[in-house]
């Protein structure tokens, strides 16, 4: 199973546009089950006083973990650049699910990282930070990380990725990861 994660809780984000594109393309290229997690959909269950006790985890988070994290063997994480790194909510999500079934969540799994930015770096530094976090919890990161720079310019009038060169690179990126 592959789980695609939109790594921001900002409503209507460009990150979600990119993550949904990855999700849809992957679904069309594999017979594996593919899940989508938008952190903007679950932000209300992440931060609370009992989050560091497996017995007090929010039931919605436990259900999501059992359905889309533990059974996944691969993750695709699409993350914007926030202050030269990843959004705090993405790290908080990893912290929140690490409390229960730590090894089953991460150890021995693979991840593909995609950076989204309106500027020219495409969250390269954030992808490096995310690599460090994933390596620490036992996830192997695919070496080809894709920075999607100048992202607003890549979108069509419908708000979806329209730039032909970018679509081609994403398609190849996904093909390589599916073989990984």
C-alpha positions in Angstrom: 0.0 0.0 0.0 1.1 3.6 -0.7 0.0 6.5 1.4 0.3 10.1 0.0 0.5 12.8 2.6 -0.2 16.5 2.0 2.2 17.9 4.6 0.5 21.2 5.6 -2.6 22.2 7.4 -3.1 25.3 5.4 -6.6 25.2 3.7 -6.6 25.4 -0.1 -2.8 25.0 -0.3 -0.7 24.5 -3.4 0.8 21.5 -1.5 -2.5 19.8 -1.5 -2.8 20.4 -5.3 0.5 18.7 -5.8 -0.2 15.9 -3.4 -3.6 15.2 -5.0 -1.9 15.1 -8.4 0.6 12.5 -7.1 -2.2 10.5 -5.6 -4.3 10.4 -8.8 -1.3 9.5 -11.0 -0.1 6.8 -8.7 -3.7 5.3 -8.5 -3.6 5.1 -12.3 -0.2 3.4 -12.4 -0.5 0.7 -9.8 -2.9 -2.0 -8.6 -1.7 -1.4 -5.1 -4.1 0.3 -2.7 -3.4 4.0 -2.4 -4.5 6.3 0.4 -4.5 10.1 0.8 -3.9 12.0 4.0 -4.4 15.8 4.0 -3.1 17.2 7.3 -5.6 20.0 6.8 -8.3 17.4 7.3 -6.9 16.1 10.6 -5.3 19.0 12.3 -7.9 19.1 15.1 -6.8 15.6 16.4 -3.1 16.1 16.6 -2.4 18.5 19.4 -4.0 17.7 22.8 -2.9 17.0 26.4 -3.1 13.2 26.0 -1.2 12.9 22.8 1.8 11.3 24.4 -0.1 8.4 25.7 -1.1 5.6 23.3 -4.2 5.0 25.4 -5.3 8.6 25.0 -4.8 9.1 21.2 -7.7 10.5 19.4 -9.8 7.7 17.9 -9.8 9.4 14.5 -6.0 9.4 14.5 -5.9 5.7 15.6 -8.3 4.8 12.8 -6.2 6.7 10.3 -3.0 5.1 11.6 -4.5 1.6 11.3 -5.9 2.2 7.8 -3.3 4.3 6.1 0.0 4.3 8.0 0.7 0.9 9.5 -0.3 -1.1 6.4 1.6 1.2 4.0 5.0 0.0 2.7 5.6 3.3 0.9 4.9 7.0 1.6 4.8 10.0 -0.7 5.2 13.2 1.3 4.5 16.5 -0.4 5.7 19.4 1.7 5.9 23.1 1.4 8.7 25.2 2.6 8.0 26.8 6.0 10.7 28.9 7.5 13.4 27.0 5.6 12.1 23.6 6.6 9.0 21.5 6.8 5.7 22.7 8.4 5.5 22.1 12.2 2.2 20.2 11.6 4.0 17.5 9.6 6.5 16.9 12.4 3.7 17.0 14.9 1.8 14.3 12.8 4.9 12.1 12.9 5.3 12.7 16.6 1.6 11.9 17.2 1.6 8.6 15.4 5.0 7.6 16.8 3.4 7.1 20.3 1.6 4.0 19.2 3.0 1.1 17.2 6.3 3.0 16.5 8.0 0.2 14.5 4.9 -0.8 12.6 4.5 2.8 11.4 7.9 3.3 9.9 10.7 0.7 10.2 11.7 -0.8 6.9 9.4 1.4 4.8 10.2 3.7 1.9 9.4 7.3 1.2 9.3 9.7 -1.8 9.7 13.4 -1.0 8.4 16.3 -3.0 8.9 19.9 -2.1 6.6 22.7 -3.2 7.5 26.4 -3.1 6.6 29.6 -4.9 10.2 30.5 -4.9 13.1 28.8 -6.7 14.4 26.3 -4.2 11.4 24.0 -4.1 11.9 23.2 -0.4 15.2 21.5 -0.9 16.3 22.2 2.7 12.9 21.0 4.1 13.3 17.7 2.1 16.8 17.3 3.6 15.3 17.8 7.1 12.5 15.4 6.3 15.1 12.8 5.2 16.8 13.1 8.5 13.5 12.6 10.4 12.5 9.6 8.2 16.0 8.0 8.5 15.8 8.4 12.3 12.5 6.5 12.5 13.7 3.7 10.1 12.3 4.9 6.7 14.5 4.7 3.6 14.1 7.8 1.5 14.2 7.6 -2.3 17.3 9.5 -3.4 15.6 11.5 -6.2 13.7 14.2 -4.3 11.7 16.5 -6.6 11.6 20.2 -5.8 8.6 21.9 -7.5 9.8 25.5 -7.7 7.8 28.5 -8.8 4.7 26.3 -8.3 2.0 28.9 -8.9 3.4 29.4 -12.4 2.9 25.7 -13.1 -0.9 25.8 -12.6 -3.5 26.2 -15.2 -6.7 28.2 -14.9 -8.4 25.2 -13.3 -5.9 25.3 -10.4 -4.3 22.0 -11.4 -0.7 21.4 -12.7 -0.7 22.3 -16.4 3.0 22.8 -17.2 3.9 19.9 -19.6 7.5 19.7 -18.6 6.5 19.4 -14.9 3.8 16.8 -15.7 6.4 14.7 -17.5 9.0 15.0 -14.7 6.4 14.0 -12.1 5.3 11.1 -14.3 8.9 9.8 -14.5 9.4 10.5 -10.7 6.5 8.3 -9.9 7.5 5.5 -12.3 11.0 5.4 -10.7 9.5 5.3 -7.2 7.1 2.5 -8.0 10.0 0.4 -9.2 12.0 1.3 -6.0 
